[in-house]
């Protein structure tokens, strides 16, 4: 039983230290706001990405989604 406890503690400690690389994020590959709005095509791509998060039209009476016609 004691051996099982040590094995569980070892796996949990390995799990805590193994995700440190996953949590680090490199922002050097992303554009700044100035770069996005400096040219029209990059601005359009930025706005198209934002518009993708807007939900479809919602019916105000029963709060159900209405497909666009």
PyMOL commands that set and color helices and strands:
alter all, ss='L'
color gray80, all
select helices_A, chain A and resi 2-18+20-23+27-29+33-36+40-51
alter helices_A, ss='H'
color red, helices_A
deselect
rebuild
show_as cartoon
